């Protein structure tokens, strides 16, 4: 499977999210100040299902 982390971060940044802080282990917390949504993104995102779930939690449509 492809490493989807970079693509996922690019989509989040394009939609107003920015890195807020590190989470537990290899996770990061990303925040959108406009919508007040935060999502947890694993740096080891390799599954399209995981990437789409992060987008769903962010209030965005599936991309992968």
PyMOL commands that set and color helices and strands:
alter all, ss='L'
color gray80, all
select helices_A, chain A and resi 5-14+48-57
alter helices_A, ss='H'
color red, helices_A
select strands_A, chain A and resi 18-22+27-32+37-42
alter strands_A, ss='S'
color yellow, strands_A
deselect
rebuild
show_as cartoon
